[in-house]
Amino acid sequence: MNLKNKKILVVGLGRTGLAVARFLTQARAVVIVTDTADEMALGDQIQQIKQLGVKTELGQHRNDTFENADLIVISPGVPHTIEPVIRAHNRGIPIIGEVELASRFIREPLVAVTGTNGKTTTTELIGAMLKSTGHKVFVGGNIGNPLIGYVEAGQVADVVVAEISSFQLDTIKHFRPKVSVLLNISKDHLDRYPDFDAYANSKMRIFENQQEDDIAVLNGADAQVYSRTGHIKCQKLIYPNPQSNEKGAFLADGRITLKPNNSKRFNSHFRIPHSEFRIRQSVDTAAAGFLGRHNLENACAAVLAALAAGATIEGIQTALNQFQGSAHRLEYIETINEARYFNDSKATNVEAVVRALECFSQPVILIMGGRDKGDDFKALGDAVRKHAKKLIVMGEAASAISSALAQTIPATSASSMQDAVRKANEAAAPGEIVLLSPACASFDMYDNYAQRGDDFRNEVVKLKKATSC
């Protein structure tokens, strides 16, 4: 892909847009960056883009700029349905995302992980399993390190492992992972998609360019995944309970047991040969820092994907033994007055909150709220009734959550994270759980879910110090 002297418009100046602009500048393209935010709101990013000498158009998207570009690269946070993009598309201007751009310069085997929930944990696990085997691995994508950064830095890995969101899949054209992973599909991002089918169809695009010698790791226990993947071309590995005619892995009694694949074609396309998957073996998950059945299923998916990409059983077991969970995903923070505090800020949809609640047998004081993504909070009713003792709501969606669950659980509102943690502490008895699991996006009060989780952690730590005095 020759980029020299091409007029390329980068839409969105977040972390991804900045990385794309750096890469395109190195490739000697003529780069313009546009963002609807103003210079003050963009902070450090605007200073970095200025250092590159890149032209910026801030505070609005100008139709003529879009229509005069040779290529448009959209950041994941920018809908591909906005008017300037549609107008450019109608004029025949190519429109792609950062993942598509990066994939055209990546020659190493690519493992791509998507799903409504569990993407980050699974992606990190696959990377850890390959690293423990001795392979050089780049782990990135939607996990925080843009794929284009791998290309820009001229890195050379044995395998590239990437978390891929539905927003990123919306703008692919030729993106083709050697191993794709689809963990689950449940309602999410209905503030951006017209309906659930549109969102699910976006997830399905991960298989769009895969061929017969590629591999798909699929959650056979998820009805949406199973029903929508019957037609895909590539080889399928099913978990956590493959049928008699299916290959994959079983999850039972804390062990992941392989159901062997004897195909001579299996893995023939990888530069990293291995034969261990043709032998019935198992790994133990007991030492891993997992909470909940859903995380064991994520581990099952990771085992299959890592094996397909060249990991050994020994490397996989080592990674599982050392894995202690990810930040902001059912992350244990502190125990205060014998109540345990957990940060699940990454739970930005209703299904993720249900899964989190099901991890605890003790009563839960649940902190929820943020920016509504169009989810149905009433769907939390059964899980909240069974597992939660009190609900604390905050942010833009506070009243909507309270109304939806008014007949299910006592609720109180909080003005800030500090206020929410204080009220949770007052409500929690010894042996109970305080859980931040928002079911909402963070953008009403924070830049991202990680900042929200960090705020929760900091407030809990401050509370711990105050109660210890």
Phi, psi and omega in degrees: 000109182275117183255350186300127177068006176284140175276108187241127180259124176259122185254113181104119183250059169264202179299318181293313180299321179295316179296320178296315180299319178299313181297314182295325177296317177298326180279004176067033172277162174266107193253135169235137176246132178236142179209142179285344176285156177268177185299321181296319182291331185279341172058232186298329184298324181292326177293320179293322180290326177295323179297334178281346183076025182270137177290139179235149171232110189245157176086350179191164170253121181268125182303319184294328178295318178296318187284345180258004180279152172276332181206143177239129177244117185261134173286154185301329183284354182259119178299139179278009181253006180290156188304312182300326179291317179298316180298318178295318178300317180294339177270002177084015180280128180298135181231118181225172175254176181299321180296317177298314179302311182297319185298334180287349179244005180258122180256347181283157175304135184244126174254121184243130185243127174222175184146163180290316182228149174092003185299313186293314179302314182294317179298314179297321179296315179301314178300316180296321180294320178290320178295320179294335176284338179114007180273152174273124190229138167255129178243122183195216186087222182292353180287348176133341177248101184304143179300326181295336176294326176297316180292314183302320183281353180068028181290153176230109179248166172282324181217143173250125180245126187226134167279131184233126180269167176298323179299321179289324178291336179300333188243024175274159173228308182242003182307122185221097175286147173287324174233124174249148178231124174242110188277317185185163174221116174222171186300128177195157175056032179285359169279345182249327180259148183294331179198177183295321180300320179297318178296314180297319179297327176297315177301321183293344181293347179299335180266357193304321184250004178289149182244183188297333181267007173268174187230139173240127174261121191232139176278100181289346179274351178265115186301321181293317178297312186294318184286336185263355186247012181297333187266352189294150190281329193280172176292142184247137171241121188252141174220164356267008182208073183297146177286174187300330181263011184245149174260155179156232183207143175263144174244115180202139175054038177075010179238148174250115185247128183285140169257107197301151174245115184261008182295133177291338181279344187298123178071007183296339183273353182271148175285345184254099184281147170199157185235003188295333183289349178273002180244138180286108180227172178215161175232155184257132180260004189300324185277347183288149181276062182257143168240125173097148177301322183299326179286330173294323176294321176300320178296322178299314177299318181296319179301312181296314181294318180295318177298317180298333181265002173113009177285158175257162177301319180296317179295321179295315180297320178299316180296319178296319181296330185264349186285127181241023178088169184251154176298141175071012179231090185051044183276121176290133182252297185204165168245124180234123182051040177069011171257136183263140184248130182233136180258111177237047185298336180289348179284088186256014176215166186298316182300322179295322178292319177302313180297321179294314180299323182291350179282346189242135174266343179276156176300141184244132166265113191257125175257122182229165171128166183148217179266126182295131178255016179088014180281164179261101183292339177297335179294348177278351190309307184297314181294319178295316180300323184280325192244337188257147180256325183209147180243131175242123184246150181209165175081188185299327185270006186305311184291324179295319179293314180301317181295318183294329185248016186301326182272002187251321190206145173296136182228149174221152182262154178233144183274344183199172177295321177301315180295320180295316180294320178298314181292325176295320179297321179293329183273338188278132174261161177306136179090351182268176185242136168252122187232119168273111178215090202286330185063017184215159170291165186259357198285356175285329184234343187224165177285330182195174182295329181294319178296320177297315179296321177297321179297316177300312180302314182298319180292323178293317179297318178297320178296319178301314180295320181294321181281344180273347183288000000 
